[in-house]
Amino acid sequence: MHSMKIILNQDVHNLGEEGDVVVVKDGYARNFLLPKGYAVLFNKANQSLFASRTAAIEKRKEEKRKAAASVKEQLDSMNLTLVVSAGESGKLFGSVTNAMVQEALAKNGIEVERKRIEVATHAIKMVGSYSVKVRLYEGESAQVKIEVISESIVKKEEAEKAAAAKAAAKAAAAEAKKQAVEAEEEIVEEVEEEAYGAEGVDEEETEDDEE
């Protein structure tokens, strides 16, 4: 089978980085890499073109290294929770996929290509704690801790929290009603005391008048 030497116009997963000279199958180059603009033919003109871009390419690589280091720091300290459907035994109805991990990462503000997340097919079939490898730039990688929990347990916990909140609200309402009744009784007592005091004064004044 014929092969072709090309220069990568940008980073290509599992092949190389921008500016790399690689040899690939003729069909792969002509049907995919070249039409998509991912690469150009290896010739003197393109060699000269990329030679003039060396400084810019190296600058971009350094930026990628810094970005990868930052992402690695975040991923290594992250704890993800995946809520899945599972039976009473804890066995999943299906398995955890790299797409599920990718979605969970995105919800935490980290965008990672799905193909860089290494979750072996059917590797995670039970609820529990796991560690997933995420490949970054230039061989750098991170380990993301994930907790796989059953959807039924989450629903049960949510129901218990809702019931507790309802009970607390009911208790608070009862306490508020009790305090309102007590306050009303105090007011009634004060009014009665004032009325009684007023009667006493009237009686004294009447007695004085009779004398």
KEROZA-972263 format. One record per residue: residue number from 1; x, y, z of N, C-alpha, C, CB in turn. Coordinates in steps of 0.001 Angstrom, whole numbers. Glycine has a CB too. Layout:
<sites>
{NUM {X Y Z} {X Y Z} {X Y Z} {X Y Z}}
...
</sites>
This chain:
<sites>
{1 {849 -1191 0} {0 0 0} {883 1239 0} {-960 7 1226}}
{2 {528 2222 -828} {1326 3435 -954} {1209 4308 292} {899 4223 -2188}}
{3 {2280 5021 583} {2289 5952 1710} {2707 7329 1222} {3236 5459 2833}}
{4 {2495 8315 2071} {2765 9693 1675} {3345 10463 2853} {1482 10378 1156}}
{5 {4306 11323 2564} {4884 12173 3601} {4158 13516 3579} {6427 12361 3390}}
{6 {3728 13938 4762} {2972 15188 4871} {3474 16009 6058} {1459 14898 5019}}
{7 {3052 17271 6092} {3344 18150 7228} {2005 18499 7871} {4137 19456 6781}}
{8 {1895 18248 9146} {632 18530 9834} {410 20035 9992} {611 17848 11211}}
{9 {-774 20455 9616} {-1134 21866 9680} {-1719 22231 11044} {-2131 22205 8575}}
{10 {-2030 21198 11835} {-2553 21377 13190} {-2381 20067 13944} {-4055 21820 13172}}
{11 {-2647 20078 15227} {-2528 18854 16023} {-3566 17836 15559} {-2702 19158 17536}}
{12 {-3137 16590 15383} {-4043 15508 14994} {-3867 14376 15999} {-3764 15014 13521}}
{13 {-4944 14016 16665} {-4906 13001 17719} {-4286 11695 17218} {-6319 12738 18251}}
{14 {-3356 11163 18003} {-2666 9897 17708} {-1810 9940 16445} {-3676 8794 17576}}
{15 {-1526 11149 15965} {-680 11250 14776} {488 12207 14996} {-1506 11707 13579}}
{16 {211 13396 15480} {1295 14341 15706} {780 15741 15964} {2231 14353 14527}}
{17 {1722 16680 16048} {1373 18066 16325} {1622 18948 15117} {2156 18582 17516}}
{18 {1133 20161 15224} {1325 21146 14167} {2818 21270 13832} {744 22520 14591}}
{19 {3130 21160 12544} {4513 21285 12094} {5264 19971 11990} {5244 22179 13008}}
{20 {4707 18884 12539} {5371 17577 12471} {5314 17015 11050} {4719 16585 13461}}
{21 {6402 16379 10660} {6445 15673 9369} {6176 14202 9649} {7838 15873 8633}}
{22 {5132 13660 9052} {4743 12273 9308} {4473 11550 7993} {3497 12214 10219}}
{23 {4531 10232 8072} {4227 9394 6906} {2943 8631 7196} {5408 8406 6578}}
{24 {1978 8762 6302} {683 8098 6481} {294 7379 5192} {-417 9122 6888}}
{25 {-733 6572 5292} {-1236 5886 4108} {-1775 6911 3120} {-2332 4861 4484}}
{26 {-1547 6629 1860} {-1931 7543 791} {-3420 7918 880} {-1624 6913 -573}}
{27 {-4268 6919 1083} {-5711 7169 1133} {-6107 8046 2305} {-6462 5863 1207}}
{28 {-5481 7826 3453} {-5773 8612 4655} {-5443 10077 4413} {-4981 8076 5870}}
{29 {-4314 10312 3714} {-3902 11682 3426} {-4837 12333 2409} {-2461 11708 2910}}
{30 {-5065 11660 1296} {-5845 12257 201} {-7337 12369 511} {-5660 11443 -1056}}
{31 {-7865 11418 1268} {-9312 11411 1521} {-9732 12134 2795} {-9794 10003 1589}}
{32 {-8763 12367 3678} {-9143 12984 4952} {-8253 14162 5350} {-9109 11950 6041}}
{33 {-6975 13898 5585} {-6096 14934 6123} {-5941 16148 5209} {-4748 14349 6394}}
{34 {-5681 15919 3940} {-5478 17031 3006} {-6772 17805 2727} {-4903 16507 1697}}
{35 {-7888 17128 2408} {-9135 17864 2145} {-9634 18660 3349} {-10213 16900 1709}}
{36 {-9401 18124 4550} {-9865 18794 5768} {-8948 19947 6187} {-9969 17787 6904}}
{37 {-7804 20047 5539} {-6871 21105 5896} {-6016 20776 7104} {-7616 22362 6152}}
{38 {-6033 19496 7515} {-5242 19080 8669} {-3755 18945 8324} {-5771 17757 9212}}
{39 {-3454 18849 7035} {-2058 18659 6616} {-1849 19203 5209} {-1667 17162 6671}}
{40 {-572 19350 4866} {-195 19751 3501} {880 18786 3019} {317 21250 3451}}
{41 {1076 18747 1727} {2094 17862 1162} {3485 18283 1634} {2024 17871 -381}}
{42 {4350 17291 1771} {5735 17574 2150} {6505 17902 873} {6388 16356 2918}}
{43 {6857 19174 731} {7676 19606 -401} {8489 20827 18} {6789 19927 -1649}}
{44 {9363 21302 -855} {10252 22407 -496} {9482 23673 -139} {11208 22696 -1638}}
{45 {8432 23957 -897} {7657 25177 -650} {7012 25139 737} {6575 25358 -1736}}
{46 {6412 24004 1064} {5753 23896 2370} {6763 23813 3513} {4841 22670 2399}}
{47 {7936 23214 3227} {8993 23184 4237} {9420 24606 4597} {10205 22367 3732}}
{48 {9592 25436 3580} {9992 26827 3801} {8908 27584 4559} {10290 27523 2461}}
{49 {7649 27291 4202} {6529 27954 4858} {6504 27641 6355} {5207 27533 4207}}
{50 {6673 26367 6688} {6629 25971 8096} {7874 26419 8851} {6472 24464 8212}}
{51 {8997 26521 8146} {10222 27010 8788} {10020 28444 9267} {11426 26931 7813}}
{52 {9270 29220 8488} {9016 30615 8865} {8001 30720 10006} {8517 31404 7654}}
{53 {7280 29624 10248} {6257 29623 11302} {6734 28952 12590} {5005 28924 10805}}
{54 {8003 28557 12631} {8523 27800 13776} {8315 28515 15108} {9996 27526 13583}}
{55 {8661 29792 15154} {8542 30553 16408} {7088 30605 16882} {9088 31986 16224}}
{56 {6174 30838 15949} {4750 30923 16298} {4231 29572 16778} {3922 31410 15089}}
{57 {4687 28501 16122} {4264 27153 16512} {4751 26820 17916} {4789 26110 15511}}
{58 {6015 27158 18208} {6567 26891 19536} {5839 27683 20618} {8055 27223 19563}}
{59 {5430 28904 20278} {4691 29729 21233} {3345 29080 21555} {4483 31159 20674}}
{60 {2680 28569 20512} {1389 27910 20723} {1551 26642 21560} {734 27572 19374}}
{61 {2655 25926 21335} {2914 24709 22111} {3095 25037 23592} {4161 23983 21573}}
{62 {3806 26123 23871} {4025 26523 25258} {2699 26899 25918} {5016 27704 25333}}
{63 {1830 27555 25168} {507 27914 25692} {-306 26654 25997} {-253 28812 24683}}
{64 {-176 25648 25139} {-886 24380 25350} {-353 23660 26590} {-751 23472 24109}}
{65 {963 23736 26804} {1560 23100 27990} {1016 23743 29268} {3113 23212 27952}}
{66 {951 25068 29272} {450 25783 30447} {-1020 25460 30691} {637 27299 30276}}
{67 {-1791 25417 29610} {-3220 25113 29738} {-3418 23697 30269} {-3935 25278 28380}}
{68 {-2599 22759 29773} {-2698 21362 30215} {-2346 21232 31693} {-1774 20465 29374}}
{69 {-1334 21972 32135} {-928 21924 33545} {-2044 22442 34444} {358 22747 33768}}
{70 {-2724 23497 33983} {-3829 24064 34751} {-5002 23089 34839} {-4288 25382 34125}}
{71 {-5327 22464 33700} {-6433 21497 33668} {-6101 20281 34528} {-6734 21057 32213}}
{72 {-4847 19831 34467} {-4422 18677 35269} {-4623 18946 36755} {-2947 18337 34988}}
{73 {-4248 20140 37190} {-4390 20505 38603} {-5858 20445 39035} {-3817 21918 38856}}
{74 {-6733 20931 38161} {-8170 20911 38474} {-8714 19489 38504} {-8950 21743 37450}}
{75 {-8319 18693 37509} {-8838 17326 37405} {-8364 16446 38561} {-8415 16705 36079}}
{76 {-7095 16583 38929} {-6540 15745 39998} {-7205 16000 41351} {-5047 15982 40116}}
{77 {-7765 17191 41518} {-8395 17526 42803} {-9920 17444 42737} {-7976 18927 43239}}
{78 {-10427 16981 41612} {-11880 16967 41409} {-12512 15647 41831} {-12205 17240 39954}}
{79 {-13721 15745 42369} {-14512 14565 42718} {-15859 14675 42011} {-14697 14436 44274}}
{80 {-16072 13811 41043} {-17314 13835 40277} {-18310 12823 40827} {-17038 13554 38796}}
{81 {-19581 13152 40710} {-20634 12219 41102} {-21470 11891 39871} {-21524 12812 42243}}
{82 {-21589 10612 39575} {-22408 10163 38452} {-23611 9412 39000} {-21588 9265 37474}}
{83 {-24794 9894 38687} {-26027 9241 39133} {-26515 8336 38009} {-27126 10295 39529}}
{84 {-26633 7046 38298} {-26978 6067 37261} {-28127 5164 37719} {-25746 5212 36899}}
{85 {-28701 4466 36759} {-29739 3483 37082} {-29058 2185 37492} {-30705 3250 35867}}
{86 {-29463 1654 38624} {-28841 424 39127} {-29856 -387 39917} {-27609 749 40006}}
{87 {-29598 -1689 40009} {-30465 -2571 40770} {-30140 -2521 42249} {-30350 -3991 40260}}
{88 {-30889 -3280 43040} {-30676 -3293 44489} {-29291 -3808 44863} {-31736 -4144 45165}}
{89 {-28723 -4660 44011} {-27393 -5211 44283} {-26284 -4203 43999} {-27168 -6465 43452}}
{90 {-26661 -3091 43344} {-25658 -2089 42991} {-25135 -2243 41580} {-24517 -2155 43949}}
{91 {-25619 -3253 40866} {-25179 -3462 39487} {-25888 -2480 38566} {-25445 -4917 39037}}
{92 {-25107 -1843 37695} {-25649 -829 36806} {-26452 -1451 35668} {-24528 26 36244}}
{93 {-27482 -738 35235} {-28214 -1125 34031} {-27467 -495 32854} {-29740 -662 34085}}
{94 {-26366 -1114 32472} {-25479 -541 31465} {-24115 -359 32096} {-26030 814 30913}}
{95 {-23368 647 31664} {-22053 909 32254} {-21708 2380 32079} {-20961 8 31610}}
{96 {-20727 2830 32839} {-20271 4214 32735} {-19437 4365 31468} {-19450 4634 33994}}
{97 {-19697 5410 30691} {-18977 5647 29441} {-18174 6947 29524} {-19959 5698 28251}}
{98 {-17253 7112 28561} {-16475 8353 28546} {-17367 9561 28243} {-15342 8260 27510}}
{99 {-18482 9320 27535} {-19422 10410 27251} {-20063 10919 28539} {-20511 9942 26264}}
{100 {-20365 10007 29449} {-20961 10387 30734} {-19972 11199 31567} {-21410 9133 31515}}
{101 {-18707 10774 31548} {-17673 11500 32297} {-17451 12871 31664} {-16339 10693 32330}}
{102 {-17447 12910 30339} {-17270 14180 29628} {-18375 15170 29998} {-17256 13946 28103}}
{103 {-19605 14686 30048} {-20744 15542 30399} {-20620 16064 31831} {-22066 14771 30231}}
{104 {-20198 15182 32741} {-20031 15589 34142} {-18928 16639 34275} {-19708 14364 35025}}
{105 {-17845 16474 33516} {-16756 17453 33543} {-17234 18796 33008} {-15554 16951 32722}}
{106 {-18018 18753 31925} {-18525 19984 31318} {-19393 20759 32305} {-19326 19664 30045}}
{107 {-20180 20033 33104} {-21031 20682 34104} {-20193 21369 35182} {-21974 19655 34746}}
{108 {-18940 20913 35308} {-18019 21513 36279} {-17083 22519 35614} {-17200 20423 36976}}
{109 {-17413 22872 34371} {-16663 23914 33683} {-15390 23481 32991} {-16330 24948 34629}}
{110 {-15211 22164 32796} {-14004 21684 32121} {-14384 20933 30847} {-13175 20772 33062}}
{111 {-13915 21442 29721} {-14201 20816 28431} {-13028 19919 28032} {-14469 21893 27338}}
{112 {-13311 18651 27831} {-12287 17681 27429} {-12844 16838 26287} {-11853 16774 28636}}
{113 {-12017 16586 25282} {-12460 15728 24180} {-12765 14330 24712} {-11383 15664 23058}}
{114 {-13853 13777 24222} {-14283 12457 24696} {-13194 11399 24509} {-15551 12026 23963}}
{115 {-12482 11469 23390} {-11471 10450 23088} {-10280 10500 24050} {-10977 10621 21660}}
{116 {-10159 11584 24815} {-9054 11694 25772} {-9404 11102 27142} {-8654 13153 25934}}
{117 {-10667 10714 27304} {-11118 10131 28574} {-11095 8610 28454} {-12554 10638 28953}}
{118 {-10302 7966 29285} {-10118 6519 29171} {-11015 5750 30142} {-8659 6158 29418}}
{119 {-12137 5286 29607} {-13036 4419 30365} {-13224 3166 29524} {-14424 5128 30689}}
{120 {-12600 2079 29938} {-12703 835 29169} {-14160 386 29099} {-11824 -278 29799}}
{121 {-14548 -145 27950} {-15919 -614 27759} {-16309 -1626 28830} {-16083 -1232 26370}}
{122 {-17435 -1364 29479} {-17973 -2235 30534} {-17047 -2359 31755} {-18236 -3614 29965}}
{123 {-16110 -1420 31907} {-15181 -1502 33047} {-15862 -1117 34354} {-13967 -596 32811}}
{124 {-16802 -185 34279} {-17503 264 35487} {-18949 -197 35404} {-17424 1820 35650}}
{125 {-19245 -1287 36111} {-20573 -1899 36052} {-21275 -1917 37407} {-20465 -3310 35522}}
{126 {-20608 -1394 38445} {-21181 -1395 39795} {-21075 12 40395} {-20455 -2439 40708}}
{127 {-21961 308 41340} {-21839 1588 42044} {-20569 1528 42892} {-23113 1887 42937}}
{128 {-19998 2684 43181} {-18771 2699 43974} {-17851 3834 43573} {-18044 1382 43839}}
{129 {-16628 3796 44084} {-15639 4841 43815} {-14632 4352 42780} {-14914 5260 45116}}
{130 {-14305 5217 41829} {-13380 4851 40760} {-12471 6030 40428} {-14152 4392 39502}}
{131 {-11459 5737 39614} {-10553 6765 39126} {-10448 6605 37612} {-9143 6664 39815}}
{132 {-10638 7700 36897} {-10613 7664 35434} {-9458 8519 34918} {-11963 8159 34845}}
{133 {-8726 7980 33965} {-7581 8699 33394} {-8022 9617 32254} {-6521 7705 32889}}
{134 {-7505 10839 32276} {-7766 11801 31205} {-6424 12209 30612} {-8562 13055 31732}}
{135 {-6230 11913 29335} {-4971 12248 28668} {-4997 13707 28217} {-4721 11309 27456}}
{136 {-3916 14408 28514} {-3834 15819 28164} {-2777 16033 27078} {-3510 16668 29410}}
{137 {-2023 17109 27171} {-1062 17462 26126} {313 16852 26372} {-939 18968 26024}}
{138 {955 16395 25284} {2320 15858 25314} {2511 14759 26361} {3300 16977 25578}}
{139 {1598 13831 26420} {1739 12698 27323} {1330 12974 28753} {3131 12237 27309}}
{140 {994 14211 29046} {521 14557 30391} {-861 13956 30602} {487 16105 30597}}
{141 {-1141 13542 31824} {-2458 12967 32106} {-2886 13314 33530} {-2440 11431 31906}}
{142 {-4170 13135 33789} {-4721 13407 35120} {-5628 12255 35519} {-5501 14760 35146}}
{143 {-5853 12113 36814} {-6752 11085 37338} {-7945 11776 38001} {-6010 10144 38353}}
{144 {-9122 11491 37484} {-10340 12089 38030} {-11058 11072 38908} {-11274 12584 36892}}
{145 {-11350 11456 40120} {-12089 10566 41035} {-13584 10701 40756} {-11774 10905 42538}}
{146 {-14259 9573 40593} {-15700 9612 40371} {-16416 8683 41348} {-16035 9222 38920}}
{147 {-17549 9131 41798} {-18395 8347 42692} {-19659 7993 41912} {-18733 9135 44024}}
{148 {-19852 6704 41687} {-21019 6229 40940} {-22085 5804 41946} {-20642 5042 39978}}
{149 {-23220 6491 41929} {-24275 6178 42892} {-25593 5878 42179} {-24461 7339 43880}}
{150 {-26421 5112 42848} {-27698 4689 42270} {-28722 5820 42286} {-28248 3480 43027}}
{151 {-29446 5916 41209} {-30494 6927 41081} {-31567 6744 42157} {-31130 6862 39682}}
{152 {-31876 5484 42490} {-32911 5204 43490} {-32504 5722 44869} {-33193 3697 43559}}
{153 {-31212 5618 45185} {-30717 6123 46471} {-30838 7640 46524} {-29249 5696 46700}}
{154 {-30507 8287 45402} {-30608 9745 45339} {-32054 10184 45533} {-30064 10271 43996}}
{155 {-32970 9478 44856} {-34390 9822 44985} {-34875 9616 46420} {-35237 8980 44015}}
{156 {-34400 8536 47052} {-34786 8260 48433} {-34289 9365 49358} {-34237 6899 48887}}
{157 {-33031 9777 49159} {-32459 10840 49989} {-33206 12154 49776} {-30964 11023 49674}}
{158 {-33572 12421 48510} {-34304 13647 48210} {-35682 13620 48868} {-34442 13835 46688}}
{159 {-36329 12437 48844} {-37649 12294 49469} {-37545 12505 50980} {-38251 10899 49162}}
{160 {-36484 11952 51582} {-36283 12112 53025} {-36033 13576 53384} {-35106 11244 53502}}
{161 {-35252 14259 52553} {-34983 15677 52792} {-36265 16494 52664} {-33918 16199 51809}}
{162 {-37080 16142 51644} {-38338 16858 51433} {-39276 16645 52618} {-39013 16397 50126}}
{163 {-39329 15394 53118} {-40184 15076 54265} {-39710 15820 55509} {-40198 13555 54527}}
{164 {-38389 15865 55701} {-37822 16573 56856} {-38120 18066 56778} {-36302 16343 56939}}
{165 {-38009 18615 55560} {-38285 20037 55370} {-39761 20338 55635} {-37896 20476 53943}}
{166 {-40634 19424 55180} {-42073 19592 55392} {-42403 19538 56884} {-42865 18508 54628}}
{167 {-41786 18579 57591} {-42012 18439 59034} {-41519 19679 59777} {-41305 17177 59575}}
{168 {-40360 20187 59346} {-39799 21383 59984} {-40711 22587 59763} {-38386 21678 59438}}
{169 {-41251 22692 58540} {-42150 23802 58223} {-43433 23703 59045} {-42482 23818 56717}}
{170 {-43936 22474 59193} {-45154 22246 59978} {-44918 22606 61444} {-45615 20774 59856}}
{171 {-43760 22192 61968} {-43417 22495 63360} {-43268 23998 63566} {-42122 21775 63765}}
{172 {-42655 24662 62579} {-42466 26112 62669} {-43812 26826 62649} {-41576 26617 61516}}
{173 {-44734 26327 61801} {-46066 26930 61716} {-46822 26749 63033} {-46868 26312 60551}}
{174 {-46700 25544 63621} {-47370 25267 64897} {-46815 26157 66004} {-47208 23784 65282}}
{175 {-45497 26333 66012} {-44856 27183 67018} {-45294 28640 66855} {-43321 27073 66916}}
{176 {-45382 29071 65587} {-45804 30446 65318} {-47245 30663 65784} {-45672 30770 63813}}
{177 {-48100 29649 65531} {-49501 29734 65955} {-49596 29787 67483} {-50309 28528 65409}}
{178 {-48777 28955 68138} {-48763 28918 69599} {-48358 30272 70167} {-47809 27825 70103}}
{179 {-47311 30850 69584} {-46835 32150 70050} {-47885 33238 69827} {-45532 32523 69339}}
{180 {-48620 33121 68705} {-49665 34104 68410} {-50786 34019 69445} {-50231 33884 66988}}
{181 {-51162 32773 69790} {-52214 32569 70796} {-51771 33114 72146} {-52571 31069 70919}}
{182 {-50527 32822 72520} {-49998 33302 73798} {-49949 34825 73836} {-48601 32727 74049}}
{183 {-49560 35409 72708} {-49494 36870 72638} {-50890 37468 72784} {-48851 37325 71307}}
{184 {-51861 36815 72139} {-53247 37291 72221} {-53772 37185 73651} {-54151 36489 71262}}
{185 {-53439 36083 74318} {-53873 35896 75705} {-53263 36952 76622} {-53495 34493 76198}}
{186 {-52001 37290 76359} {-51338 38317 77162} {-52028 39668 76995} {-49856 38428 76773}}
{187 {-52414 39943 75758} {-53101 41214 75485} {-54437 41264 76229} {-53327 41398 73959}}
{188 {-55166 40128 76167} {-56462 40054 76857} {-56280 40276 78356} {-57143 38686 76597}}
{189 {-55255 39641 78917} {-54982 39788 80351} {-54664 41237 80705} {-53817 38880 80771}}
{190 {-53865 41874 79847} {-53503 43271 80102} {-54735 44170 80060} {-52464 43752 79078}}
{191 {-55605 43904 79086} {-56832 44704 78957} {-57715 44510 80180} {-57606 44322 77674}}
{192 {-57841 43244 80611} {-58669 42950 81786} {-58112 43612 83041} {-58772 41437 81998}}
{193 {-56775 43575 83177} {-56144 44203 84340} {-56377 45707 84341} {-54642 43904 84362}}
{194 {-56273 46302 83148} {-56502 47739 83047} {-57951 48078 83392} {-56158 48241 81634}}
{195 {-58874 47225 82909} {-60301 47451 83186} {-60584 47304 84676} {-61179 46465 82378}}
{196 {-59990 46304 85290} {-60171 46070 86731} {-59624 47244 87530} {-59476 44758 87165}}
{197 {-58482 47726 87102} {-57881 48868 87786} {-58757 50097 87680} {-56505 49164 87217}}
{198 {-59352 50276 86524} {-60225 51435 86310} {-61453 51350 87198} {-60645 51536 84837}}
{199 {-62027 50161 87373} {-63196 49969 88240} {-62851 50320 89687} {-63707 48510 88150}}
{200 {-61673 49910 90107} {-61236 50201 91476} {-61152 51697 91719} {-59881 49553 91756}}
{201 {-60657 52423 90767} {-60534 53878 90889} {-61908 54517 90975} {-59748 54463 89702}}
{202 {-62847 54030 90153} {-64212 54577 90157} {-64876 54367 91508} {-65059 53930 89050}}
{203 {-64679 53172 92087} {-65284 52863 93379} {-64735 53784 94465} {-65036 51395 93751}}
{204 {-63435 54042 94438} {-62817 54917 95430} {-63364 56339 95309} {-61285 54918 95269}}
{205 {-63537 56785 94063} {-64040 58130 93842} {-65476 58253 94342} {-63956 58498 92357}}
{206 {-66273 57183 94145} {-67678 57187 94602} {-67741 57282 96114} {-68419 55916 94122}}
{207 {-66896 56512 96789} {-66856 56525 98250} {-66470 57908 98765} {-65869 55466 98773}}
{208 {-65541 58558 98086} {-65105 59894 98490} {-66246 60893 98345} {-63893 60344 97657}}
{209 {-67016 60731 97281} {-68127 61657 97040} {-69189 61513 98116} {-68744 61414 95654}}
{210 {-69456 60274 98556} {-70479 60022 99565} {-70080 60627 100902} {-70724 58520 99716}}
{211 {-68786 60617 101187} {-68323 61204 102440} {-68488 62709 102379} {-66852 60828 102723}}
</sites>
